[in-house]
Amino acid sequence: MAANDWKEKVKEVLEDVRPALQRDGGDVQIIEITDDGIVKVALQGHCAGCPMSQMTLKMGIEQHLMRLVPEVKEVVNV
């Protein structure tokens, strides 16, 4: 898949995840999607200070993205 195509797919998948985060008072913002498959995000709202935010990021957002967009190698909170 061309770089722009999979990067657009990342944005679409995060839009699908966003309502679950918003129900808990949080959100996620894309900061950067690198060509080598690193998705840099900023967790916001309650997610930013939540002790479970790392689990949400790695076991929720990252796993979901990697399953649907194989080009994604890692998701990091910046």
C-alpha positions in Angstrom: 0.0 0.0 0.0 1.3 3.5 -0.8 2.5 5.6 2.1 -0.4 8.1 1.9 -3.0 5.3 1.6 -2.0 3.6 4.8 -1.5 6.9 6.7 -5.1 7.8 5.7 -6.2 4.4 7.0 -4.5 5.1 10.3 -6.6 8.3 10.6 -9.8 6.4 9.8 -9.1 3.7 12.4 -8.3 6.3 15.1 -11.7 7.9 14.3 -13.3 4.6 15.1 -11.4 4.4 18.4 -12.1 8.0 19.5 -15.7 7.5 20.7 -14.6 4.9 23.3 -12.0 7.3 24.6 -14.4 10.2 24.7 -16.9 8.2 26.7 -14.3 8.1 29.5 -13.5 11.8 29.2 -10.4 11.4 27.0 -9.3 11.6 23.4 -6.4 11.0 21.1 -4.7 13.4 18.7 -2.3 12.3 15.9 0.9 14.2 16.1 2.9 12.5 13.4 2.8 9.3 11.3 6.4 8.5 10.2 7.2 6.7 6.9 8.7 3.9 9.0 5.4 3.0 10.7 5.6 4.9 13.9 2.4 6.7 14.9 3.0 9.5 17.4 -0.1 10.5 19.3 -1.0 12.7 22.3 -3.5 11.3 24.7 -5.8 14.1 25.9 -8.4 14.8 28.6 -8.7 12.1 31.3 -6.5 9.8 29.2 -3.5 12.1 29.6 -3.3 11.6 33.4 -4.8 8.2 33.7 -2.6 5.5 35.3 -4.0 3.0 32.7 -3.1 5.2 29.8 -0.1 3.2 28.8 -2.3 0.0 28.7 -4.9 1.8 26.7 -2.2 3.0 24.3 -0.4 -0.3 23.8 -3.1 -3.0 24.3 -6.0 -0.9 22.8 -5.0 1.7 20.3 -1.7 0.1 19.1 -3.0 -3.5 18.8 -6.1 -2.3 16.9 -4.1 -0.2 14.5 -1.5 -2.9 13.9 -4.3 -5.5 13.2 -6.0 -3.2 10.7 -3.0 -1.4 9.2 0.0 -3.8 9.0 2.3 -0.9 8.1 2.1 0.4 11.7 5.0 -0.8 13.7 4.4 1.1 17.0 2.2 3.8 18.6 3.9 6.2 21.0 2.5 8.9 23.2 4.4 12.1 22.9 
